[in-house]
Amino acid sequence: MEITYDKKADAMYIYFQKGVKIARTVELADLLIADLDKKGKVIGVEVLAASNQIKNNKKTTKTKNIGLFNFSLPLPA
C-alpha cells in the first residue's frame, strides 16, 4: 500500500495495487472515489479536499465498507 498527497490539488490517493488498469470508478460518497479493476477489486481510493476530510474527528456520518476496508467520513462543520 502506498499513500500520496498532492498539496496543490488537496487530494490524497491510497494505492492498494499499482500498475493495474482501472476498469471503472465509483463514487462512494462526496469527495471519496474508488478505482476498481475489471474484477471489481479496489485498486485505490482518492480522497478529495483531503485536508478537510482527514481529521482527528471521532464523529462520523456513516461508514462505507469496501471489501476489507471501512471508511469513516467526518460530519460537515
Distance bins in CASP14 RR format, pairs under 12 A and 6 or more apart:
PFRMAT RR
TARGET T0000
AUTHOR 0000-0000-0000
RMODE 2
METHOD distances of the structure
MODEL  1
1 13 0 0 0 0 0 1 0 0 0 0 0
1 14 1 0 0 1 0 0 0 0 0 0 0
1 15 1 0 0 1 0 0 0 0 0 0 0
1 16 1 0 1 0 0 0 0 0 0 0 0
1 17 0 0 0 0 1 0 0 0 0 0 0
1 18 0 0 0 0 1 0 0 0 0 0 0
1 42 0 0 0 0 0 1 0 0 0 0 0
1 43 0 0 0 0 0 1 0 0 0 0 0
1 44 0 0 0 0 1 0 0 0 0 0 0
1 45 0 0 0 0 0 1 0 0 0 0 0
1 68 0 0 0 0 0 1 0 0 0 0 0
1 69 0 0 0 0 0 1 0 0 0 0 0
2 12 0 0 0 0 0 1 0 0 0 0 0
2 13 0 0 0 0 1 0 0 0 0 0 0
2 14 1 0 0 1 0 0 0 0 0 0 0
2 15 1 0 1 0 0 0 0 0 0 0 0
2 16 0 0 0 0 1 0 0 0 0 0 0
2 17 0 0 0 0 1 0 0 0 0 0 0
2 18 1 0 0 1 0 0 0 0 0 0 0
2 19 0 0 0 0 0 1 0 0 0 0 0
2 43 0 0 0 0 0 1 0 0 0 0 0
2 44 0 0 0 0 1 0 0 0 0 0 0
2 45 0 0 0 0 0 1 0 0 0 0 0
3 11 0 0 0 0 0 1 0 0 0 0 0
3 12 1 0 0 1 0 0 0 0 0 0 0
3 13 1 0 0 1 0 0 0 0 0 0 0
3 14 1 0 1 0 0 0 0 0 0 0 0
3 15 1 0 0 1 0 0 0 0 0 0 0
3 16 0 0 0 0 0 1 0 0 0 0 0
3 18 0 0 0 0 0 1 0 0 0 0 0
3 44 0 0 0 0 0 1 0 0 0 0 0
3 45 0 0 0 0 1 0 0 0 0 0 0
3 46 0 0 0 0 0 1 0 0 0 0 0
3 47 0 0 0 0 1 0 0 0 0 0 0
3 50 0 0 0 0 0 1 0 0 0 0 0
3 54 0 0 0 0 0 1 0 0 0 0 0
4 11 0 0 0 0 1 0 0 0 0 0 0
4 12 1 0 0 1 0 0 0 0 0 0 0
4 13 1 0 1 0 0 0 0 0 0 0 0
4 14 0 0 0 0 1 0 0 0 0 0 0
4 15 1 0 0 1 0 0 0 0 0 0 0
4 18 0 0 0 0 0 1 0 0 0 0 0
4 44 0 0 0 0 0 1 0 0 0 0 0
4 45 0 0 0 0 0 1 0 0 0 0 0
4 46 0 0 0 0 1 0 0 0 0 0 0
4 47 0 0 0 0 0 1 0 0 0 0 0
4 50 0 0 0 0 0 1 0 0 0 0 0
5 11 1 0 0 1 0 0 0 0 0 0 0
5 12 1 0 1 0 0 0 0 0 0 0 0
5 13 1 0 0 1 0 0 0 0 0 0 0
5 14 0 0 0 0 0 1 0 0 0 0 0
5 46 0 0 0 0 0 1 0 0 0 0 0
5 47 0 0 0 0 1 0 0 0 0 0 0
5 48 0 0 0 0 0 1 0 0 0 0 0
5 50 1 0 0 1 0 0 0 0 0 0 0
5 51 0 0 0 0 1 0 0 0 0 0 0
5 53 0 0 0 0 0 1 0 0 0 0 0
5 54 0 0 0 0 1 0 0 0 0 0 0
6 12 1 0 0 1 0 0 0 0 0 0 0
6 13 1 0 0 1 0 0 0 0 0 0 0
6 46 0 0 0 0 1 0 0 0 0 0 0
6 47 0 0 0 0 0 1 0 0 0 0 0
6 48 0 0 0 0 0 1 0 0 0 0 0
6 49 0 0 0 0 0 1 0 0 0 0 0
6 50 0 0 0 0 1 0 0 0 0 0 0
6 51 0 0 0 0 0 1 0 0 0 0 0
7 50 0 0 0 0 1 0 0 0 0 0 0
7 51 0 0 0 0 1 0 0 0 0 0 0
8 50 0 0 0 0 0 1 0 0 0 0 0
8 51 0 0 0 0 0 1 0 0 0 0 0
9 46 0 0 0 0 1 0 0 0 0 0 0
9 47 0 0 0 0 0 1 0 0 0 0 0
9 48 0 0 0 0 1 0 0 0 0 0 0
9 49 0 0 0 0 1 0 0 0 0 0 0
9 50 0 0 0 0 1 0 0 0 0 0 0
9 51 0 0 0 0 0 1 0 0 0 0 0
10 31 0 0 0 0 1 0 0 0 0 0 0
10 46 0 0 0 0 0 1 0 0 0 0 0
10 47 0 0 0 0 1 0 0 0 0 0 0
10 48 1 0 0 1 0 0 0 0 0 0 0
10 49 1 0 1 0 0 0 0 0 0 0 0
10 50 1 0 1 0 0 0 0 0 0 0 0
10 51 1 0 1 0 0 0 0 0 0 0 0
10 52 1 0 0 1 0 0 0 0 0 0 0
10 53 0 0 0 0 1 0 0 0 0 0 0
10 54 0 0 0 0 0 1 0 0 0 0 0
11 31 0 0 0 0 1 0 0 0 0 0 0
11 32 0 0 0 0 0 1 0 0 0 0 0
11 33 0 0 0 0 1 0 0 0 0 0 0
11 45 0 0 0 0 0 1 0 0 0 0 0
11 46 1 0 0 1 0 0 0 0 0 0 0
11 47 1 0 0 1 0 0 0 0 0 0 0
11 48 1 0 1 0 0 0 0 0 0 0 0
11 49 1 0 0 1 0 0 0 0 0 0 0
11 50 1 0 1 0 0 0 0 0 0 0 0
11 51 0 0 0 0 1 0 0 0 0 0 0
11 52 0 0 0 0 0 1 0 0 0 0 0
11 53 0 0 0 0 0 1 0 0 0 0 0
11 54 0 0 0 0 0 1 0 0 0 0 0
12 31 0 0 0 0 0 1 0 0 0 0 0
12 32 0 0 0 0 0 1 0 0 0 0 0
12 33 0 0 0 0 0 1 0 0 0 0 0
12 44 0 0 0 0 0 1 0 0 0 0 0
12 45 0 0 0 0 1 0 0 0 0 0 0
12 46 1 0 0 1 0 0 0 0 0 0 0
12 47 1 0 1 0 0 0 0 0 0 0 0
12 48 0 0 0 0 1 0 0 0 0 0 0
12 49 0 0 0 0 1 0 0 0 0 0 0
12 50 1 1 0 0 0 0 0 0 0 0 0
12 51 0 0 0 0 1 0 0 0 0 0 0
12 52 0 0 0 0 0 1 0 0 0 0 0
12 53 0 0 0 0 1 0 0 0 0 0 0
12 54 1 0 0 1 0 0 0 0 0 0 0
12 71 0 0 0 0 0 1 0 0 0 0 0
13 22 0 0 0 0 0 1 0 0 0 0 0
13 32 0 0 0 0 0 1 0 0 0 0 0
13 33 0 0 0 0 1 0 0 0 0 0 0
13 34 0 0 0 0 0 1 0 0 0 0 0
13 35 0 0 0 0 1 0 0 0 0 0 0
13 43 0 0 0 0 0 1 0 0 0 0 0
13 44 1 0 0 1 0 0 0 0 0 0 0
13 45 1 0 0 1 0 0 0 0 0 0 0
13 46 1 0 1 0 0 0 0 0 0 0 0
13 47 1 0 0 1 0 0 0 0 0 0 0
13 48 0 0 0 0 0 1 0 0 0 0 0
13 50 0 0 0 0 1 0 0 0 0 0 0
14 32 0 0 0 0 0 1 0 0 0 0 0
14 33 0 0 0 0 0 1 0 0 0 0 0
14 34 0 0 0 0 1 0 0 0 0 0 0
14 35 0 0 0 0 0 1 0 0 0 0 0
14 42 0 0 0 0 1 0 0 0 0 0 0
14 43 0 0 0 0 1 0 0 0 0 0 0
14 44 1 0 1 0 0 0 0 0 0 0 0
14 45 1 0 1 0 0 0 0 0 0 0 0
14 46 1 0 0 1 0 0 0 0 0 0 0
14 47 1 0 0 1 0 0 0 0 0 0 0
14 50 0 0 0 0 0 1 0 0 0 0 0
14 54 0 0 0 0 0 1 0 0 0 0 0
14 66 0 0 0 0 0 1 0 0 0 0 0
14 69 0 0 0 0 1 0 0 0 0 0 0
14 71 0 0 0 0 1 0 0 0 0 0 0
15 22 0 0 0 0 0 1 0 0 0 0 0
15 34 0 0 0 0 0 1 0 0 0 0 0
15 35 0 0 0 0 1 0 0 0 0 0 0
15 42 0 0 0 0 0 1 0 0 0 0 0
15 43 1 0 0 1 0 0 0 0 0 0 0
15 44 1 0 1 0 0 0 0 0 0 0 0
15 45 0 0 0 0 1 0 0 0 0 0 0
15 46 0 0 0 0 0 1 0 0 0 0 0
16 34 0 0 0 0 1 0 0 0 0 0 0
16 35 0 0 0 0 1 0 0 0 0 0 0
16 36 0 0 0 0 0 1 0 0 0 0 0
16 37 0 0 0 0 1 0 0 0 0 0 0
16 40 0 0 0 0 0 1 0 0 0 0 0
16 41 0 0 0 0 1 0 0 0 0 0 0
16 42 1 0 1 0 0 0 0 0 0 0 0
16 43 1 0 0 1 0 0 0 0 0 0 0
16 44 1 0 1 0 0 0 0 0 0 0 0
16 45 1 0 0 1 0 0 0 0 0 0 0
16 46 0 0 0 0 0 1 0 0 0 0 0
16 66 0 0 0 0 1 0 0 0 0 0 0
16 67 0 0 0 0 0 1 0 0 0 0 0
16 68 0 0 0 0 1 0 0 0 0 0 0
16 69 0 0 0 0 1 0 0 0 0 0 0
17 35 0 0 0 0 1 0 0 0 0 0 0
17 36 0 0 0 0 0 1 0 0 0 0 0
17 37 1 0 0 1 0 0 0 0 0 0 0
17 39 0 0 0 0 0 1 0 0 0 0 0
17 40 0 0 0 0 0 1 0 0 0 0 0
17 41 1 0 0 1 0 0 0 0 0 0 0
17 42 0 0 0 0 1 0 0 0 0 0 0
17 43 1 0 1 0 0 0 0 0 0 0 0
17 44 1 0 0 1 0 0 0 0 0 0 0
17 45 0 0 0 0 0 1 0 0 0 0 0
18 35 0 0 0 0 0 1 0 0 0 0 0
18 37 0 0 0 0 0 1 0 0 0 0 0
18 43 0 0 0 0 1 0 0 0 0 0 0
18 44 0 0 0 0 1 0 0 0 0 0 0
19 35 0 0 0 0 0 1 0 0 0 0 0
19 37 0 0 0 0 1 0 0 0 0 0 0
19 43 0 0 0 0 1 0 0 0 0 0 0
19 44 0 0 0 0 0 1 0 0 0 0 0
20 35 0 0 0 0 1 0 0 0 0 0 0
20 36 0 0 0 0 1 0 0 0 0 0 0
20 37 1 0 1 0 0 0 0 0 0 0 0
20 38 0 0 0 0 1 0 0 0 0 0 0
20 39 0 0 0 0 1 0 0 0 0 0 0
20 40 0 0 0 0 0 1 0 0 0 0 0
20 41 0 0 0 0 1 0 0 0 0 0 0
20 42 0 0 0 0 0 1 0 0 0 0 0
20 43 1 0 1 0 0 0 0 0 0 0 0
20 44 0 0 0 0 1 0 0 0 0 0 0
21 35 0 0 0 0 1 0 0 0 0 0 0
21 36 0 0 0 0 0 1 0 0 0 0 0
21 37 1 0 0 1 0 0 0 0 0 0 0
21 38 1 0 0 1 0 0 0 0 0 0 0
21 39 0 0 0 0 0 1 0 0 0 0 0
21 40 0 0 0 0 0 1 0 0 0 0 0
21 41 0 0 0 0 0 1 0 0 0 0 0
21 43 0 0 0 0 1 0 0 0 0 0 0
22 33 0 0 0 0 0 1 0 0 0 0 0
22 34 0 0 0 0 1 0 0 0 0 0 0
22 35 1 0 1 0 0 0 0 0 0 0 0
22 36 1 0 0 1 0 0 0 0 0 0 0
22 37 1 0 0 1 0 0 0 0 0 0 0
22 38 0 0 0 0 1 0 0 0 0 0 0
22 40 0 0 0 0 0 1 0 0 0 0 0
22 41 0 0 0 0 0 1 0 0 0 0 0
22 42 0 0 0 0 0 1 0 0 0 0 0
22 43 1 0 0 1 0 0 0 0 0 0 0
22 44 0 0 0 0 1 0 0 0 0 0 0
22 45 0 0 0 0 0 1 0 0 0 0 0
22 46 0 0 0 0 0 1 0 0 0 0 0
23 34 0 0 0 0 0 1 0 0 0 0 0
23 35 0 0 0 0 1 0 0 0 0 0 0
23 36 1 0 1 0 0 0 0 0 0 0 0
23 37 1 0 1 0 0 0 0 0 0 0 0
23 38 1 0 1 0 0 0 0 0 0 0 0
23 39 0 0 0 0 1 0 0 0 0 0 0
23 40 1 0 0 1 0 0 0 0 0 0 0
23 41 0 0 0 0 1 0 0 0 0 0 0
23 42 0 0 0 0 0 1 0 0 0 0 0
23 43 0 0 0 0 1 0 0 0 0 0 0
24 33 0 0 0 0 0 1 0 0 0 0 0
24 34 0 0 0 0 1 0 0 0 0 0 0
24 35 1 0 0 1 0 0 0 0 0 0 0
24 36 1 0 1 0 0 0 0 0 0 0 0
24 37 0 0 0 0 1 0 0 0 0 0 0
24 38 0 0 0 0 1 0 0 0 0 0 0
24 39 0 0 0 0 0 1 0 0 0 0 0
24 40 1 0 0 1 0 0 0 0 0 0 0
24 41 0 0 0 0 0 1 0 0 0 0 0
24 42 0 0 0 0 0 1 0 0 0 0 0
24 43 0 0 0 0 0 1 0 0 0 0 0
25 32 0 0 0 0 0 1 0 0 0 0 0
25 33 1 0 1 0 0 0 0 0 0 0 0
25 34 1 0 0 1 0 0 0 0 0 0 0
25 35 1 0 1 0 0 0 0 0 0 0 0
25 36 1 0 0 1 0 0 0 0 0 0 0
25 37 0 0 0 0 0 1 0 0 0 0 0
25 40 0 0 0 0 0 1 0 0 0 0 0
25 42 0 0 0 0 0 1 0 0 0 0 0
25 43 0 0 0 0 1 0 0 0 0 0 0
25 44 0 0 0 0 1 0 0 0 0 0 0
25 45 0 0 0 0 0 1 0 0 0 0 0
25 46 0 0 0 0 1 0 0 0 0 0 0
26 32 0 0 0 0 1 0 0 0 0 0 0
26 33 1 0 0 1 0 0 0 0 0 0 0
26 34 1 0 1 0 0 0 0 0 0 0 0
26 35 0 0 0 0 1 0 0 0 0 0 0
26 36 1 0 0 1 0 0 0 0 0 0 0
26 37 0 0 0 0 0 1 0 0 0 0 0
26 40 0 0 0 0 1 0 0 0 0 0 0
26 41 0 0 0 0 0 1 0 0 0 0 0
26 42 0 0 0 0 1 0 0 0 0 0 0
26 43 0 0 0 0 0 1 0 0 0 0 0
26 44 0 0 0 0 0 1 0 0 0 0 0
26 45 0 0 0 0 1 0 0 0 0 0 0
26 46 0 0 0 0 0 1 0 0 0 0 0
26 64 0 0 0 0 0 1 0 0 0 0 0
26 66 0 0 0 0 1 0 0 0 0 0 0
27 33 1 0 1 0 0 0 0 0 0 0 0
27 34 0 0 0 0 1 0 0 0 0 0 0
27 35 0 0 0 0 0 1 0 0 0 0 0
27 36 0 0 0 0 0 1 0 0 0 0 0
27 45 0 0 0 0 0 1 0 0 0 0 0
27 46 0 0 0 0 0 1 0 0 0 0 0
27 48 0 0 0 0 0 1 0 0 0 0 0
27 64 0 0 0 0 0 1 0 0 0 0 0
28 34 1 0 1 0 0 0 0 0 0 0 0
28 35 0 0 0 0 0 1 0 0 0 0 0
28 36 0 0 0 0 0 1 0 0 0 0 0
28 42 0 0 0 0 1 0 0 0 0 0 0
28 44 0 0 0 0 0 1 0 0 0 0 0
28 45 1 0 0 1 0 0 0 0 0 0 0
28 46 0 0 0 0 1 0 0 0 0 0 0
28 47 0 0 0 0 1 0 0 0 0 0 0
28 48 0 0 0 0 0 1 0 0 0 0 0
28 53 0 0 0 0 0 1 0 0 0 0 0
28 62 0 0 0 0 0 1 0 0 0 0 0
28 63 0 0 0 0 0 1 0 0 0 0 0
28 64 1 0 1 0 0 0 0 0 0 0 0
28 65 0 0 0 0 1 0 0 0 0 0 0
28 66 1 0 0 1 0 0 0 0 0 0 0
28 67 0 0 0 0 0 1 0 0 0 0 0
28 69 0 0 0 0 0 1 0 0 0 0 0
28 70 0 0 0 0 0 1 0 0 0 0 0
28 71 1 0 0 1 0 0 0 0 0 0 0
28 72 0 0 0 0 0 1 0 0 0 0 0
28 73 0 0 0 0 1 0 0 0 0 0 0
29 45 0 0 0 0 0 1 0 0 0 0 0
29 46 0 0 0 0 0 1 0 0 0 0 0
29 47 0 0 0 0 0 1 0 0 0 0 0
29 48 0 0 0 0 0 1 0 0 0 0 0
29 49 0 0 0 0 0 1 0 0 0 0 0
29 53 0 0 0 0 1 0 0 0 0 0 0
29 60 0 0 0 0 0 1 0 0 0 0 0
29 61 0 0 0 0 1 0 0 0 0 0 0
29 62 1 0 0 1 0 0 0 0 0 0 0
29 63 0 0 0 0 0 1 0 0 0 0 0
29 64 1 0 0 1 0 0 0 0 0 0 0
29 65 0 0 0 0 0 1 0 0 0 0 0
29 66 0 0 0 0 0 1 0 0 0 0 0
29 71 1 0 0 1 0 0 0 0 0 0 0
29 72 0 0 0 0 0 1 0 0 0 0 0
29 73 1 0 1 0 0 0 0 0 0 0 0
29 74 0 0 0 0 0 1 0 0 0 0 0
29 76 0 0 0 0 0 1 0 0 0 0 0
30 47 0 0 0 0 0 1 0 0 0 0 0
30 48 0 0 0 0 1 0 0 0 0 0 0
30 49 0 0 0 0 1 0 0 0 0 0 0
30 52 0 0 0 0 0 1 0 0 0 0 0
30 53 0 0 0 0 1 0 0 0 0 0 0
30 61 0 0 0 0 1 0 0 0 0 0 0
30 62 0 0 0 0 0 1 0 0 0 0 0
30 64 0 0 0 0 0 1 0 0 0 0 0
30 73 0 0 0 0 1 0 0 0 0 0 0
30 74 0 0 0 0 0 1 0 0 0 0 0
30 76 0 0 0 0 1 0 0 0 0 0 0
31 45 0 0 0 0 0 1 0 0 0 0 0
31 46 0 0 0 0 1 0 0 0 0 0 0
31 47 1 0 0 1 0 0 0 0 0 0 0
31 48 1 0 1 0 0 0 0 0 0 0 0
31 49 1 0 1 0 0 0 0 0 0 0 0
31 50 0 0 0 0 1 0 0 0 0 0 0
31 51 0 0 0 0 0 1 0 0 0 0 0
31 52 0 0 0 0 1 0 0 0 0 0 0
31 53 1 0 0 1 0 0 0 0 0 0 0
31 54 0 0 0 0 0 1 0 0 0 0 0
31 61 0 0 0 0 0 1 0 0 0 0 0
31 64 0 0 0 0 0 1 0 0 0 0 0
31 71 0 0 0 0 0 1 0 0 0 0 0
31 73 0 0 0 0 1 0 0 0 0 0 0
31 74 0 0 0 0 0 1 0 0 0 0 0
31 76 0 0 0 0 0 1 0 0 0 0 0
32 42 0 0 0 0 0 1 0 0 0 0 0
32 44 0 0 0 0 0 1 0 0 0 0 0
32 45 1 0 0 1 0 0 0 0 0 0 0
32 46 1 0 0 1 0 0 0 0 0 0 0
32 47 1 0 1 0 0 0 0 0 0 0 0
32 48 1 0 0 1 0 0 0 0 0 0 0
32 49 0 0 0 0 1 0 0 0 0 0 0
32 50 0 0 0 0 0 1 0 0 0 0 0
32 52 0 0 0 0 0 1 0 0 0 0 0
32 53 1 0 0 1 0 0 0 0 0 0 0
32 54 0 0 0 0 0 1 0 0 0 0 0
32 61 0 0 0 0 0 1 0 0 0 0 0
32 62 0 0 0 0 0 1 0 0 0 0 0
32 63 0 0 0 0 0 1 0 0 0 0 0
32 64 1 0 0 1 0 0 0 0 0 0 0
32 66 0 0 0 0 1 0 0 0 0 0 0
32 69 0 0 0 0 0 1 0 0 0 0 0
32 71 1 0 0 1 0 0 0 0 0 0 0
32 72 0 0 0 0 0 1 0 0 0 0 0
32 73 1 0 0 1 0 0 0 0 0 0 0
32 74 0 0 0 0 0 1 0 0 0 0 0
33 42 0 0 0 0 0 1 0 0 0 0 0
33 43 0 0 0 0 0 1 0 0 0 0 0
33 44 0 0 0 0 1 0 0 0 0 0 0
33 45 1 0 0 1 0 0 0 0 0 0 0
33 46 1 0 1 0 0 0 0 0 0 0 0
33 47 0 0 0 0 1 0 0 0 0 0 0
33 48 1 0 0 1 0 0 0 0 0 0 0
33 49 0 0 0 0 0 1 0 0 0 0 0
33 50 0 0 0 0 0 1 0 0 0 0 0
33 53 0 0 0 0 0 1 0 0 0 0 0
33 64 0 0 0 0 0 1 0 0 0 0 0
33 66 0 0 0 0 0 1 0 0 0 0 0
33 71 0 0 0 0 0 1 0 0 0 0 0
34 40 0 0 0 0 1 0 0 0 0 0 0
34 41 0 0 0 0 0 1 0 0 0 0 0
34 42 1 0 1 0 0 0 0 0 0 0 0
34 43 0 0 0 0 1 0 0 0 0 0 0
34 44 1 0 0 1 0 0 0 0 0 0 0
34 45 1 0 1 0 0 0 0 0 0 0 0
34 46 1 0 0 1 0 0 0 0 0 0 0
34 47 0 0 0 0 0 1 0 0 0 0 0
34 64 0 0 0 0 1 0 0 0 0 0 0
34 65 0 0 0 0 0 1 0 0 0 0 0
34 66 1 0 0 1 0 0 0 0 0 0 0
34 67 0 0 0 0 0 1 0 0 0 0 0
34 69 0 0 0 0 1 0 0 0 0 0 0
34 71 0 0 0 0 1 0 0 0 0 0 0
35 41 0 0 0 0 1 0 0 0 0 0 0
35 42 1 0 0 1 0 0 0 0 0 0 0
35 43 1 0 1 0 0 0 0 0 0 0 0
35 44 1 0 1 0 0 0 0 0 0 0 0
35 45 1 0 0 1 0 0 0 0 0 0 0
35 46 1 0 0 1 0 0 0 0 0 0 0
35 66 0 0 0 0 0 1 0 0 0 0 0
36 42 1 0 0 1 0 0 0 0 0 0 0
36 43 1 0 0 1 0 0 0 0 0 0 0
36 44 0 0 0 0 1 0 0 0 0 0 0
36 45 0 0 0 0 0 1 0 0 0 0 0
36 66 0 0 0 0 1 0 0 0 0 0 0
36 67 0 0 0 0 0 1 0 0 0 0 0
37 43 1 0 1 0 0 0 0 0 0 0 0
37 44 0 0 0 0 1 0 0 0 0 0 0
40 66 0 0 0 0 0 1 0 0 0 0 0
40 67 0 0 0 0 1 0 0 0 0 0 0
41 66 0 0 0 0 1 0 0 0 0 0 0
41 67 0 0 0 0 1 0 0 0 0 0 0
41 68 0 0 0 0 0 1 0 0 0 0 0
41 69 0 0 0 0 0 1 0 0 0 0 0
42 64 0 0 0 0 0 1 0 0 0 0 0
42 65 0 0 0 0 0 1 0 0 0 0 0
42 66 1 0 1 0 0 0 0 0 0 0 0
42 67 1 0 0 1 0 0 0 0 0 0 0
42 68 0 0 0 0 1 0 0 0 0 0 0
42 69 1 0 0 1 0 0 0 0 0 0 0
42 71 0 0 0 0 0 1 0 0 0 0 0
43 66 0 0 0 0 0 1 0 0 0 0 0
44 66 0 0 0 0 1 0 0 0 0 0 0
44 69 0 0 0 0 1 0 0 0 0 0 0
44 71 0 0 0 0 0 1 0 0 0 0 0
45 53 0 0 0 0 0 1 0 0 0 0 0
45 54 0 0 0 0 0 1 0 0 0 0 0
45 64 0 0 0 0 1 0 0 0 0 0 0
45 66 1 0 0 1 0 0 0 0 0 0 0
45 67 0 0 0 0 0 1 0 0 0 0 0
45 69 1 0 0 1 0 0 0 0 0 0 0
45 70 0 0 0 0 0 1 0 0 0 0 0
45 71 1 0 0 1 0 0 0 0 0 0 0
46 53 0 0 0 0 0 1 0 0 0 0 0
46 71 0 0 0 0 0 1 0 0 0 0 0
47 53 1 0 1 0 0 0 0 0 0 0 0
47 54 1 0 0 1 0 0 0 0 0 0 0
47 55 0 0 0 0 0 1 0 0 0 0 0
47 64 0 0 0 0 0 1 0 0 0 0 0
47 71 0 0 0 0 1 0 0 0 0 0 0
47 73 0 0 0 0 1 0 0 0 0 0 0
47 74 0 0 0 0 0 1 0 0 0 0 0
48 54 0 0 0 0 0 1 0 0 0 0 0
48 73 0 0 0 0 0 1 0 0 0 0 0
49 55 0 0 0 0 0 1 0 0 0 0 0
49 73 0 0 0 0 0 1 0 0 0 0 0
49 74 0 0 0 0 0 1 0 0 0 0 0
49 76 0 0 0 0 0 1 0 0 0 0 0
49 77 0 0 0 0 0 1 0 0 0 0 0
50 74 0 0 0 0 0 1 0 0 0 0 0
51 74 0 0 0 0 0 1 0 0 0 0 0
52 73 0 0 0 0 0 1 0 0 0 0 0
52 74 1 0 0 1 0 0 0 0 0 0 0
52 75 0 0 0 0 0 1 0 0 0 0 0
52 76 0 0 0 0 1 0 0 0 0 0 0
52 77 0 0 0 0 1 0 0 0 0 0 0
53 60 0 0 0 0 0 1 0 0 0 0 0
53 61 0 0 0 0 0 1 0 0 0 0 0
53 71 0 0 0 0 1 0 0 0 0 0 0
53 72 0 0 0 0 0 1 0 0 0 0 0
53 73 1 0 0 1 0 0 0 0 0 0 0
53 74 1 0 0 1 0 0 0 0 0 0 0
53 75 0 0 0 0 0 1 0 0 0 0 0
53 76 0 0 0 0 0 1 0 0 0 0 0
53 77 0 0 0 0 0 1 0 0 0 0 0
54 71 0 0 0 0 0 1 0 0 0 0 0
54 72 0 0 0 0 0 1 0 0 0 0 0
54 73 0 0 0 0 0 1 0 0 0 0 0
54 74 0 0 0 0 1 0 0 0 0 0 0
55 72 0 0 0 0 0 1 0 0 0 0 0
55 73 0 0 0 0 0 1 0 0 0 0 0
55 74 1 0 1 0 0 0 0 0 0 0 0
55 75 0 0 0 0 0 1 0 0 0 0 0
55 76 0 0 0 0 0 1 0 0 0 0 0
55 77 0 0 0 0 1 0 0 0 0 0 0
56 72 0 0 0 0 0 1 0 0 0 0 0
56 74 0 0 0 0 1 0 0 0 0 0 0
57 72 0 0 0 0 1 0 0 0 0 0 0
57 73 0 0 0 0 1 0 0 0 0 0 0
57 74 1 0 1 0 0 0 0 0 0 0 0
57 75 1 0 0 1 0 0 0 0 0 0 0
57 76 0 0 0 0 0 1 0 0 0 0 0
57 77 0 0 0 0 1 0 0 0 0 0 0
58 72 0 0 0 0 1 0 0 0 0 0 0
58 74 0 0 0 0 1 0 0 0 0 0 0
58 75 0 0 0 0 0 1 0 0 0 0 0
59 72 0 0 0 0 1 0 0 0 0 0 0
59 73 0 0 0 0 0 1 0 0 0 0 0
59 74 1 0 0 1 0 0 0 0 0 0 0
59 75 1 0 1 0 0 0 0 0 0 0 0
59 76 0 0 0 0 0 1 0 0 0 0 0
59 77 0 0 0 0 0 1 0 0 0 0 0
60 70 0 0 0 0 0 1 0 0 0 0 0
60 71 0 0 0 0 1 0 0 0 0 0 0
60 72 1 0 1 0 0 0 0 0 0 0 0
60 73 1 0 1 0 0 0 0 0 0 0 0
60 74 1 0 0 1 0 0 0 0 0 0 0
60 75 1 0 0 1 0 0 0 0 0 0 0
60 76 0 0 0 0 0 1 0 0 0 0 0
61 71 0 0 0 0 0 1 0 0 0 0 0
61 72 0 0 0 0 1 0 0 0 0 0 0
61 73 1 0 1 0 0 0 0 0 0 0 0
61 74 1 0 0 1 0 0 0 0 0 0 0
61 75 1 0 1 0 0 0 0 0 0 0 0
61 76 0 0 0 0 1 0 0 0 0 0 0
62 70 0 0 0 0 0 1 0 0 0 0 0
62 71 0 0 0 0 1 0 0 0 0 0 0
62 72 1 0 0 1 0 0 0 0 0 0 0
62 73 1 0 0 1 0 0 0 0 0 0 0
62 74 0 0 0 0 0 1 0 0 0 0 0
62 75 0 0 0 0 1 0 0 0 0 0 0
63 69 0 0 0 0 0 1 0 0 0 0 0
63 70 1 0 1 0 0 0 0 0 0 0 0
63 71 1 0 0 1 0 0 0 0 0 0 0
63 72 1 0 1 0 0 0 0 0 0 0 0
63 73 1 0 0 1 0 0 0 0 0 0 0
63 74 0 0 0 0 0 1 0 0 0 0 0
64 70 1 0 0 1 0 0 0 0 0 0 0
64 71 1 0 1 0 0 0 0 0 0 0 0
64 72 0 0 0 0 1 0 0 0 0 0 0
64 73 1 0 0 1 0 0 0 0 0 0 0
65 71 0 0 0 0 1 0 0 0 0 0 0
65 72 0 0 0 0 0 1 0 0 0 0 0
END
